[in-house]
Amino acid sequence: MKKIEAIIKPFKMDDVREALGEIGVTGMTVSEVKGFGRQKGHTELYRGAEYMVDFLPKVKLEIVIAKEDVERCVNAILETAQTGKIGDGKIFITDVERVIRIRTGEENGAAI
């Protein structure tokens, strides 16, 4: 099993969720997060004063899937989240050693 963590722009969330649903992803965890990379934030004007916004709003998706489904999942995220502009985000893929569904005690593939 693999865990995919994707950091994307918030306005792309619905498109990504729909694309993942179409390829059979049945569950995910979504968090509103803030951060920056090469984008380094931006300046905003508030009541006539300019100030620097260091951390930009992003959405973090966490999906645990079977190893054989990783490429389809990554491609769906890439195709729908990409704008071609700086700040589109990142995708991280890590190994998952064990999954346990708390309600039933099912493990690994049966738990996801």
GUNU-871324 format. One record per atom (N, C-alpha, C): residue number from 1; atom name; z, x, y. Coordinates in steps of 0.02 Angstrom, whole numbers, plus 32768, in hexadecimal, padded with zeros to 4 digits. Layout:
BEGIN
<node nr="NUM" atom="CA" Z="Z" X="X" Y="Y"/>
...
end
This chain:
BEGIN
<node nr="1" atom="N" Z="8000" X="802A" Y="7FC5"/>
<node nr="1" atom="CA" Z="8000" X="8000" Y="8000"/>
<node nr="1" atom="C" Z="8000" X="802C" Y="803E"/>
<node nr="2" atom="N" Z="7FE5" X="8010" Y="8074"/>
<node nr="2" atom="CA" Z="7FE0" X="8033" Y="80B3"/>
<node nr="2" atom="C" Z="7FFA" X="8007" Y="80EB"/>
<node nr="3" atom="N" Z="8014" X="8027" Y="811F"/>
<node nr="3" atom="CA" Z="8029" X="8003" Y="815B"/>
<node nr="3" atom="C" Z="7FFA" X="8018" Y="8193"/>
<node nr="4" atom="N" Z="7FDD" X="7FE6" Y="81B3"/>
<node nr="4" atom="CA" Z="7FB2" X="7FF2" Y="81ED"/>
<node nr="4" atom="C" Z="7FD8" X="7FDC" Y="822A"/>
<node nr="5" atom="N" Z="7FE0" X="8009" Y="8259"/>
<node nr="5" atom="CA" Z="7FFD" X="7FF9" Y="829A"/>
<node nr="5" atom="C" Z="7FC5" X="8002" Y="82CE"/>
<node nr="6" atom="N" Z="7FB8" X="7FCE" Y="82F3"/>
<node nr="6" atom="CA" Z="7F84" X="7FD1" Y="8326"/>
<node nr="6" atom="C" Z="7FA2" X="7FBF" Y="8369"/>
<node nr="7" atom="N" Z="7F95" X="7FE9" Y="839A"/>
<node nr="7" atom="CA" Z="7FAA" X="7FDC" Y="83DF"/>
<node nr="7" atom="C" Z="7F6A" X="7FC8" Y="8405"/>
<node nr="8" atom="N" Z="7F69" X="7F8B" Y="841E"/>
<node nr="8" atom="CA" Z="7F2C" X="7F71" Y="843E"/>
<node nr="8" atom="C" Z="7F3D" X="7F52" Y="8482"/>
<node nr="9" atom="N" Z="7F08" X="7F43" Y="84A8"/>
<node nr="9" atom="CA" Z="7F10" X="7F20" Y="84E7"/>
<node nr="9" atom="C" Z="7F23" X="7ED8" Y="84D9"/>
<node nr="10" atom="N" Z="7F52" X="7EBC" Y="8500"/>
<node nr="10" atom="CA" Z="7F6A" X="7E78" Y="84F2"/>
<node nr="10" atom="C" Z="7F35" X="7E42" Y="84F0"/>
<node nr="11" atom="N" Z="7F02" X="7E46" Y="851B"/>
<node nr="11" atom="CA" Z="7ED0" X="7E11" Y="851D"/>
<node nr="11" atom="C" Z="7EA2" X="7E12" Y="84E0"/>
<node nr="12" atom="N" Z="7EA6" X="7E46" Y="84B6"/>
<node nr="12" atom="CA" Z="7E7E" X="7E4B" Y="8479"/>
<node nr="12" atom="C" Z="7EA2" X="7E2F" Y="843C"/>
<node nr="13" atom="N" Z="7EE1" X="7E1C" Y="8443"/>
<node nr="13" atom="CA" Z="7F0A" X="7E07" Y="840A"/>
<node nr="13" atom="C" Z="7EEB" X="7DCD" Y="83E3"/>
<node nr="14" atom="N" Z="7ED6" X="7D98" Y="8405"/>
<node nr="14" atom="CA" Z="7EBB" X="7D5E" Y="83E2"/>
<node nr="14" atom="C" Z="7E7C" X="7D6E" Y="83BB"/>
<node nr="15" atom="N" Z="7E50" X="7D97" Y="83D8"/>
<node nr="15" atom="CA" Z="7E13" X="7DAB" Y="83B6"/>
<node nr="15" atom="C" Z="7E22" X="7DD3" Y="8376"/>
<node nr="16" atom="N" Z="7E52" X="7E01" Y="837D"/>
<node nr="16" atom="CA" Z="7E64" X="7E2B" Y="8344"/>
<node nr="16" atom="C" Z="7E85" X="7E01" Y="830D"/>
<node nr="17" atom="N" Z="7EB2" X="7DD4" Y="8320"/>
<node nr="17" atom="CA" Z="7ED3" X="7DA9" Y="82EF"/>
<node nr="17" atom="C" Z="7EA0" X="7D7F" Y="82C9"/>
<node nr="18" atom="N" Z="7E70" X="7D63" Y="82ED"/>
<node nr="18" atom="CA" Z="7E3C" X="7D3B" Y="82CE"/>
<node nr="18" atom="C" Z="7E11" X="7D64" Y="829D"/>
<node nr="19" atom="N" Z="7DFE" X="7DA0" Y="82B2"/>
<node nr="19" atom="CA" Z="7DD5" X="7DCB" Y="8287"/>
<node nr="19" atom="C" Z="7DFB" X="7DDF" Y="8249"/>
<node nr="20" atom="N" Z="7E3B" X="7DEE" Y="824F"/>
<node nr="20" atom="CA" Z="7E64" X="7E00" Y="8215"/>
<node nr="20" atom="C" Z="7E6C" X="7DC5" Y="81E6"/>
<node nr="21" atom="N" Z="7E74" X="7D8A" Y="8201"/>
<node nr="21" atom="CA" Z="7E79" X="7D4D" Y="81D8"/>
<node nr="21" atom="C" Z="7E39" X="7D41" Y="81B0"/>
<node nr="22" atom="N" Z="7E00" X="7D50" Y="81CF"/>
<node nr="22" atom="CA" Z="7DC0" X="7D46" Y="81AC"/>
<node nr="22" atom="C" Z="7DB7" X="7D75" Y="8171"/>
<node nr="23" atom="N" Z="7DD7" X="7DAF" Y="8172"/>
<node nr="23" atom="CA" Z="7DD0" X="7DDD" Y="8139"/>
<node nr="23" atom="C" Z="7E0A" X="7DD6" Y="8107"/>
<node nr="24" atom="N" Z="7E36" X="7DA4" Y="8113"/>
<node nr="24" atom="CA" Z="7E6A" X="7D96" Y="80E2"/>
<node nr="24" atom="C" Z="7EAF" X="7DB1" Y="80F0"/>
<node nr="25" atom="N" Z="7EBB" X="7DCC" Y="812B"/>
<node nr="25" atom="CA" Z="7EFF" X="7DE3" Y="813C"/>
<node nr="25" atom="C" Z="7F29" X="7DA5" Y="8148"/>
<node nr="26" atom="N" Z="7F5F" X="7D9F" Y="8121"/>
<node nr="26" atom="CA" Z="7F87" X="7D62" Y="8123"/>
<node nr="26" atom="C" Z="7FC7" X="7D68" Y="814C"/>
<node nr="27" atom="N" Z="7FD9" X="7DA4" Y="8160"/>
<node nr="27" atom="CA" Z="8016" X="7DAC" Y="8187"/>
<node nr="27" atom="C" Z="8016" X="7DEC" Y="81AF"/>
<node nr="28" atom="N" Z="8039" X="7DEA" Y="81E7"/>
<node nr="28" atom="CA" Z="8040" X="7E25" Y="8211"/>
<node nr="28" atom="C" Z="807D" X="7E1B" Y="823E"/>
<node nr="29" atom="N" Z="8095" X="7E51" Y="8259"/>
<node nr="29" atom="CA" Z="80CA" X="7E4F" Y="828A"/>
<node nr="29" atom="C" Z="80AC" X="7E65" Y="82CC"/>
<node nr="30" atom="N" Z="80BB" X="7E40" Y="8301"/>
<node nr="30" atom="CA" Z="80A0" X="7E4F" Y="8343"/>
<node nr="30" atom="C" Z="80D9" X="7E58" Y="8374"/>
<node nr="31" atom="N" Z="80D6" X="7E8E" Y="839A"/>
<node nr="31" atom="CA" Z="8109" X="7E9D" Y="83CD"/>
<node nr="31" atom="C" Z="80E8" X="7EAC" Y="840F"/>
<node nr="32" atom="N" Z="8107" X="7E96" Y="8445"/>
<node nr="32" atom="CA" Z="80F1" X="7EA9" Y="8487"/>
<node nr="32" atom="C" Z="8114" X="7EEB" Y="8497"/>
<node nr="33" atom="N" Z="80EC" X="7F1E" Y="84A6"/>
<node nr="33" atom="CA" Z="8108" X="7F60" Y="84B4"/>
<node nr="33" atom="C" Z="80EB" X="7F7B" Y="84F6"/>
<node nr="34" atom="N" Z="8107" X="7FB2" Y="850D"/>
<node nr="34" atom="CA" Z="80ED" X="7FD3" Y="8548"/>
<node nr="34" atom="C" Z="80E5" X="801C" Y="8538"/>
<node nr="35" atom="N" Z="80B3" X="803C" Y="8555"/>
<node nr="35" atom="CA" Z="80A9" X="8083" Y="8549"/>
<node nr="35" atom="C" Z="806E" X="809D" Y="8570"/>
<node nr="36" atom="N" Z="805F" X="80DC" Y="8565"/>
<node nr="36" atom="CA" Z="8025" X="80FA" Y="8584"/>
<node nr="36" atom="C" Z="800F" X="8136" Y="855B"/>
<node nr="37" atom="N" Z="7FD1" X="8148" Y="8563"/>
<node nr="37" atom="CA" Z="7FB4" X="8183" Y="8543"/>
<node nr="37" atom="C" Z="7F8E" X="81A8" Y="8579"/>
<node nr="38" atom="N" Z="7F4F" X="81B4" Y="856C"/>
<node nr="38" atom="CA" Z="7F26" X="81D6" Y="859E"/>
<node nr="38" atom="C" Z="7F1D" X="81AC" Y="85DD"/>
<node nr="39" atom="N" Z="7F26" X="816B" Y="85D5"/>
<node nr="39" atom="CA" Z="7F1D" X="813D" Y="860D"/>
<node nr="39" atom="C" Z="7F4F" X="814B" Y="8646"/>
<node nr="40" atom="N" Z="7F8A" X="8163" Y="8635"/>
<node nr="40" atom="CA" Z="7FBE" X="8178" Y="8664"/>
<node nr="40" atom="C" Z="7FD4" X="8142" Y="8696"/>
<node nr="41" atom="N" Z="7FCF" X="8103" Y="8685"/>
<node nr="41" atom="CA" Z="7FE6" X="80CE" Y="86B2"/>
<node nr="41" atom="C" Z="7FB5" X="80C3" Y="86EB"/>
<node nr="42" atom="N" Z="7FCC" X="809F" Y="871E"/>
<node nr="42" atom="CA" Z="7FA2" X="8091" Y="8758"/>
<node nr="42" atom="C" Z="7FCE" X="8080" Y="8794"/>
<node nr="43" atom="N" Z="7FB1" X="807A" Y="87CF"/>
<node nr="43" atom="CA" Z="7FD7" X="8067" Y="880A"/>
<node nr="43" atom="C" Z="7FCB" X="801E" Y="881A"/>
<node nr="44" atom="N" Z="7FFF" X="7FFD" Y="8834"/>
<node nr="44" atom="CA" Z="7FFA" X="7FB8" Y="8848"/>
<node nr="44" atom="C" Z="8016" X="7FB0" Y="888F"/>
<node nr="45" atom="N" Z="8000" X="7F7C" Y="88AF"/>
<node nr="45" atom="CA" Z="8017" X="7F6D" Y="88F2"/>
<node nr="45" atom="C" Z="8046" X="7F31" Y="88EF"/>
<node nr="46" atom="N" Z="8082" X="7F37" Y="890A"/>
<node nr="46" atom="CA" Z="80B3" X="7F00" Y="890A"/>
<node nr="46" atom="C" Z="80D4" X="7EFD" Y="894E"/>
<node nr="47" atom="N" Z="80CB" X="7EC6" Y="8970"/>
<node nr="47" atom="CA" Z="80E6" X="7EBB" Y="89B4"/>
<node nr="47" atom="C" Z="80D6" X="7EF5" Y="89E3"/>
<node nr="48" atom="N" Z="8099" X="7F0B" Y="89DF"/>
<node nr="48" atom="CA" Z="8082" X="7F3F" Y="8A0C"/>
<node nr="48" atom="C" Z="8092" X="7F86" Y="89F7"/>
<node nr="49" atom="N" Z="80B8" X="7F8E" Y="89C3"/>
<node nr="49" atom="CA" Z="80CB" X="7FD2" Y="89AB"/>
<node nr="49" atom="C" Z="80A6" X="7FE1" Y="896A"/>
<node nr="50" atom="N" Z="808D" X="801D" Y="8964"/>
<node nr="50" atom="CA" Z="806B" X="8032" Y="8928"/>
<node nr="50" atom="C" Z="809D" X="8054" Y="88FA"/>
<node nr="51" atom="N" Z="809C" X="8044" Y="88BB"/>
<node nr="51" atom="CA" Z="80C9" X="8065" Y="888C"/>
<node nr="51" atom="C" Z="80A5" X="8071" Y="884A"/>
<node nr="52" atom="N" Z="80BE" X="80A2" Y="8825"/>
<node nr="52" atom="CA" Z="809F" X="80B7" Y="87E6"/>
<node nr="52" atom="C" Z="80BD" X="8090" Y="87AC"/>
<node nr="53" atom="N" Z="8091" X="8074" Y="8782"/>
<node nr="53" atom="CA" Z="80A6" X="8053" Y="8744"/>
<node nr="53" atom="C" Z="8097" X="8084" Y="870C"/>
<node nr="54" atom="N" Z="80CC" X="80A2" Y="86F0"/>
<node nr="54" atom="CA" Z="80C2" X="80D5" Y="86BC"/>
<node nr="54" atom="C" Z="80B3" X="80B7" Y="8678"/>
<node nr="55" atom="N" Z="80D4" X="8082" Y="8667"/>
<node nr="55" atom="CA" Z="80CC" X="8064" Y="8625"/>
<node nr="55" atom="C" Z="80A3" X="8024" Y="862A"/>
<node nr="56" atom="N" Z="806D" X="8022" Y="8604"/>
<node nr="56" atom="CA" Z="8040" X="7FE9" Y="8606"/>
<node nr="56" atom="C" Z="804F" X="7FB9" Y="85CC"/>
<node nr="57" atom="N" Z="8047" X="7F78" Y="85D7"/>
<node nr="57" atom="CA" Z="8054" X="7F48" Y="85A1"/>
<node nr="57" atom="C" Z="801F" X="7F4E" Y="856A"/>
<node nr="58" atom="N" Z="8036" X="7F4F" Y="852D"/>
<node nr="58" atom="CA" Z="800A" X="7F52" Y="84F2"/>
<node nr="58" atom="C" Z="8026" X="7F23" Y="84BD"/>
<node nr="59" atom="N" Z="8000" X="7F18" Y="8488"/>
<node nr="59" atom="CA" Z="8016" X="7EF2" Y="844F"/>
<node nr="59" atom="C" Z="8013" X="7F1F" Y="8412"/>
<node nr="60" atom="N" Z="8048" X="7F1D" Y="83EA"/>
<node nr="60" atom="CA" Z="804B" X="7F46" Y="83AD"/>
<node nr="60" atom="C" Z="8048" X="7F18" Y="8370"/>
<node nr="61" atom="N" Z="8016" X="7F23" Y="8346"/>
<node nr="61" atom="CA" Z="800F" X="7EFE" Y="8308"/>
<node nr="61" atom="C" Z="8026" X="7F2A" Y="82CE"/>
<node nr="62" atom="N" Z="804B" X="7F0D" Y="82A0"/>
<node nr="62" atom="CA" Z="805F" X="7F30" Y="8263"/>
<node nr="62" atom="C" Z="8049" X="7F06" Y="8228"/>
<node nr="63" atom="N" Z="8022" X="7F26" Y="81FD"/>
<node nr="63" atom="CA" Z="8006" X="7F03" Y="81C3"/>
<node nr="63" atom="C" Z="8010" X="7F2F" Y="8185"/>
<node nr="64" atom="N" Z="802B" X="7F13" Y="8150"/>
<node nr="64" atom="CA" Z="8031" X="7F36" Y="8111"/>
<node nr="64" atom="C" Z="8000" X="7F16" Y="80E0"/>
<node nr="65" atom="N" Z="7FD3" X="7F40" Y="80C6"/>
<node nr="65" atom="CA" Z="7F9D" X="7F26" Y="809B"/>
<node nr="65" atom="C" Z="7F92" X="7F55" Y="8060"/>
<node nr="66" atom="N" Z="7F6C" X="7F3D" Y="8030"/>
<node nr="66" atom="CA" Z="7F59" X="7F66" Y="7FF6"/>
<node nr="66" atom="C" Z="7F2C" X="7F9E" Y="800E"/>
<node nr="67" atom="N" Z="7F31" X="7FD6" Y="7FED"/>
<node nr="67" atom="CA" Z="7F0B" X="8012" Y="7FFF"/>
<node nr="67" atom="C" Z="7EC0" X="8005" Y="8004"/>
<node nr="68" atom="N" Z="7EA6" X="7FDD" Y="7FD7"/>
<node nr="68" atom="CA" Z="7E5D" X="7FD1" Y="7FD6"/>
<node nr="68" atom="C" Z="7E45" X="7FA6" Y="8010"/>
<node nr="69" atom="N" Z="7E72" X="7F86" Y="8035"/>
<node nr="69" atom="CA" Z="7E5F" X="7F5B" Y="806D"/>
<node nr="69" atom="C" Z="7E63" X="7F7E" Y="80B1"/>
<node nr="70" atom="N" Z="7E78" X="7FBD" Y="80B1"/>
<node nr="70" atom="CA" Z="7E83" X="7FE0" Y="80F0"/>
<node nr="70" atom="C" Z="7E45" X="7FE5" Y="811B"/>
<node nr="71" atom="N" Z="7E0E" X="7FFB" Y="80FF"/>
<node nr="71" atom="CA" Z="7DD1" X="8006" Y="8128"/>
<node nr="71" atom="C" Z="7DB7" X="7FC5" Y="8146"/>
<node nr="72" atom="N" Z="7DB8" X="7F8F" Y="8121"/>
<node nr="72" atom="CA" Z="7DA2" X="7F4E" Y="813C"/>
<node nr="72" atom="C" Z="7DCF" X="7F39" Y="8176"/>
<node nr="73" atom="N" Z="7E0F" X="7F43" Y="816E"/>
<node nr="73" atom="CA" Z="7E40" X="7F31" Y="81A1"/>
<node nr="73" atom="C" Z="7E36" X="7F5C" Y="81E0"/>
<node nr="74" atom="N" Z="7E2F" X="7F9D" Y="81D7"/>
<node nr="74" atom="CA" Z="7E25" X="7FCB" Y="820F"/>
<node nr="74" atom="C" Z="7DE4" X="7FBA" Y="8233"/>
<node nr="75" atom="N" Z="7DAF" X="7FAD" Y="820E"/>
<node nr="75" atom="CA" Z="7D6F" X="7F9C" Y="822D"/>
<node nr="75" atom="C" Z="7D73" X="7F5B" Y="8255"/>
<node nr="76" atom="N" Z="7D98" X="7F2A" Y="823C"/>
<node nr="76" atom="CA" Z="7DA0" X="7EEB" Y="8260"/>
<node nr="76" atom="C" Z="7DC5" X="7EF6" Y="82A2"/>
<node nr="77" atom="N" Z="7DF8" X="7F20" Y="82A1"/>
<node nr="77" atom="CA" Z="7E1D" X="7F30" Y="82DE"/>
<node nr="77" atom="C" Z="7DF0" X="7F55" Y="830F"/>
<node nr="78" atom="N" Z="7DCD" X="7F88" Y="82F7"/>
<node nr="78" atom="CA" Z="7DA1" X="7FAF" Y="8322"/>
<node nr="78" atom="C" Z="7D6B" X="7F84" Y="8343"/>
<node nr="79" atom="N" Z="7D4C" X="7F5A" Y="831C"/>
<node nr="79" atom="CA" Z="7D15" X="7F31" Y="8336"/>
<node nr="79" atom="C" Z="7D2C" X="7EFE" Y="836A"/>
<node nr="80" atom="N" Z="7D69" X="7EE5" Y="8364"/>
<node nr="80" atom="CA" Z="7D80" X="7EB0" Y="8391"/>
<node nr="80" atom="C" Z="7DAB" X="7ECA" Y="83CB"/>
<node nr="81" atom="N" Z="7DCD" X="7F02" Y="83C2"/>
<node nr="81" atom="CA" Z="7DFB" X="7F1A" Y="83F6"/>
<node nr="81" atom="C" Z="7DDA" X="7F4A" Y="8427"/>
<node nr="82" atom="N" Z="7DA0" X="7F64" Y="8415"/>
<node nr="82" atom="CA" Z="7D80" X="7F98" Y="843E"/>
<node nr="82" atom="C" Z="7D5D" X="7F7A" Y="847B"/>
<node nr="83" atom="N" Z="7D6E" X="7F96" Y="84B6"/>
<node nr="83" atom="CA" Z="7D4C" X="7F83" Y="84F4"/>
<node nr="83" atom="C" Z="7D20" X="7FBC" Y="850D"/>
<node nr="84" atom="N" Z="7D2C" X="7FF9" Y="84F3"/>
<node nr="84" atom="CA" Z="7D08" X="8033" Y="850A"/>
<node nr="84" atom="C" Z="7D27" X="8054" Y="8547"/>
<node nr="85" atom="N" Z="7D5F" X="8039" Y="855D"/>
<node nr="85" atom="CA" Z="7D82" X="8054" Y="8597"/>
<node nr="85" atom="C" Z="7DC2" X="8077" Y="8581"/>
<node nr="86" atom="N" Z="7DDA" X="80A4" Y="85AB"/>
<node nr="86" atom="CA" Z="7E18" X="80C7" Y="859C"/>
<node nr="86" atom="C" Z="7E51" X="8095" Y="8593"/>
<node nr="87" atom="N" Z="7E7D" X="80A3" Y="8564"/>
<node nr="87" atom="CA" Z="7EB6" X="8077" Y="8557"/>
<node nr="87" atom="C" Z="7EAB" X="8043" Y="8521"/>
<node nr="88" atom="N" Z="7E74" X="8049" Y="84FA"/>
<node nr="88" atom="CA" Z="7E67" X="8019" Y="84C5"/>
<node nr="88" atom="C" Z="7E9C" X="801B" Y="848E"/>
<node nr="89" atom="N" Z="7EBE" X="8054" Y="8486"/>
<node nr="89" atom="CA" Z="7EF5" X="8058" Y="8456"/>
<node nr="89" atom="C" Z="7EE9" X="8088" Y="841D"/>
<node nr="90" atom="N" Z="7F12" X="8082" Y="83EB"/>
<node nr="90" atom="CA" Z="7F11" X="80AF" Y="83B1"/>
<node nr="90" atom="C" Z="7F1F" X="8086" Y="8372"/>
<node nr="91" atom="N" Z="7F0A" X="80A3" Y="8339"/>
<node nr="91" atom="CA" Z="7F1A" X="8087" Y="82F7"/>
<node nr="91" atom="C" Z="7F3B" X="80BF" Y="82CF"/>
<node nr="92" atom="N" Z="7F74" X="80B0" Y="82B1"/>
<node nr="92" atom="CA" Z="7F98" X="80DF" Y="8287"/>
<node nr="92" atom="C" Z="7F9B" X="80C2" Y="8240"/>
<node nr="93" atom="N" Z="7F8E" X="80EC" Y="820E"/>
<node nr="93" atom="CA" Z="7F90" X="80D6" Y="81C8"/>
<node nr="93" atom="C" Z="7FC1" X="8102" Y="81A3"/>
<node nr="94" atom="N" Z="7FF2" X="80E3" Y="8183"/>
<node nr="94" atom="CA" Z="8025" X="8109" Y="815E"/>
<node nr="94" atom="C" Z="802F" X="80EA" Y="8119"/>
<node nr="95" atom="N" Z="804A" X="8112" Y="80EB"/>
<node nr="95" atom="CA" Z="805A" X="80FA" Y="80A8"/>
<node nr="95" atom="C" Z="8099" X="80CF" Y="80A9"/>
<node nr="96" atom="N" Z="8099" X="809C" Y="807E"/>
<node nr="96" atom="CA" Z="80D4" X="8073" Y="8075"/>
<node nr="96" atom="C" Z="80EB" X="807C" Y="802D"/>
<node nr="97" atom="N" Z="8127" X="8093" Y="8024"/>
<node nr="97" atom="CA" Z="8141" X="80A2" Y="7FE2"/>
<node nr="97" atom="C" Z="8154" X="8064" Y="7FBA"/>
<node nr="98" atom="N" Z="8173" X="8034" Y="7FDD"/>
<node nr="98" atom="CA" Z="818D" X="7FF9" Y="7FB9"/>
<node nr="98" atom="C" Z="8196" X="7FBF" Y="7FEA"/>
<node nr="99" atom="N" Z="8187" X="7F83" Y="7FD3"/>
<node nr="99" atom="CA" Z="8191" X="7F46" Y="7FFA"/>
<node nr="99" atom="C" Z="81B8" X="7F15" Y="7FCF"/>
<node nr="100" atom="N" Z="81E9" X="7EF4" Y="7FED"/>
<node nr="100" atom="CA" Z="8210" X="7EC2" Y="7FC9"/>
<node nr="100" atom="C" Z="8214" X="7E83" Y="7FF4"/>
<node nr="101" atom="N" Z="8201" X="7E4A" Y="7FD8"/>
<node nr="101" atom="CA" Z="8209" X="7E0A" Y="7FFB"/>
<node nr="101" atom="C" Z="8252" X="7DF5" Y="7FF2"/>
<node nr="102" atom="N" Z="8275" X="7DED" Y="8028"/>
<node nr="102" atom="CA" Z="82BC" X="7DDE" Y="8026"/>
<node nr="102" atom="C" Z="82CB" X="7D9B" Y="8002"/>
<node nr="103" atom="N" Z="82A4" X="7D67" Y="8012"/>
<node nr="103" atom="CA" Z="82B1" X="7D25" Y="7FF5"/>
<node nr="103" atom="C" Z="82AE" X="7D23" Y="7FAA"/>
<node nr="104" atom="N" Z="827B" X="7D44" Y="7F8C"/>
<node nr="104" atom="CA" Z="826F" X="7D3E" Y="7F44"/>
<node nr="104" atom="C" Z="827E" X="7D7D" Y="7F1C"/>
<node nr="105" atom="N" Z="8282" X="7DB5" Y="7F3E"/>
<node nr="105" atom="CA" Z="828C" X="7DF4" Y="7F1B"/>
<node nr="105" atom="C" Z="824B" X="7E12" Y="7F01"/>
<node nr="106" atom="N" Z="8212" X="7DF1" Y="7F0E"/>
<node nr="106" atom="CA" Z="81D1" X="7E0C" Y="7EF9"/>
<node nr="106" atom="C" Z="81C6" X="7E50" Y="7F19"/>
<node nr="107" atom="N" Z="81A2" X="7E7B" Y="7EF6"/>
<node nr="107" atom="CA" Z="8197" X="7EBE" Y="7F0F"/>
<node nr="107" atom="C" Z="814E" X="7ECF" Y="7F14"/>
<node nr="108" atom="N" Z="8141" X="7EFE" Y="7F40"/>
<node nr="108" atom="CA" Z="8100" X="7F1E" Y="7F4B"/>
<node nr="108" atom="C" Z="80C7" X="7EEB" Y="7F56"/>
<node nr="109" atom="N" Z="8092" X="7EED" Y="7F2F"/>
<node nr="109" atom="CA" Z="8059" X="7EC2" Y="7F3B"/>
<node nr="109" atom="C" Z="806A" X="7E78" Y="7F3E"/>
<node nr="110" atom="N" Z="8097" X="7E62" Y="7F14"/>
<node nr="110" atom="CA" Z="80AC" X="7E1B" Y="7F13"/>
<node nr="110" atom="C" Z="80D3" X="7E09" Y="7F52"/>
<node nr="111" atom="N" Z="80F1" X="7E3A" Y="7F72"/>
<node nr="111" atom="CA" Z="811A" X="7E2C" Y="7FAD"/>
<node nr="111" atom="C" Z="80F1" X="7E29" Y="7FEE"/>
<node nr="112" atom="N" Z="80B2" X="7E43" Y="7FEB"/>
<node nr="112" atom="CA" Z="808A" X="7E3E" Y="8028"/>
<node nr="112" atom="C" Z="8057" X="7E08" Y="8020"/>
end
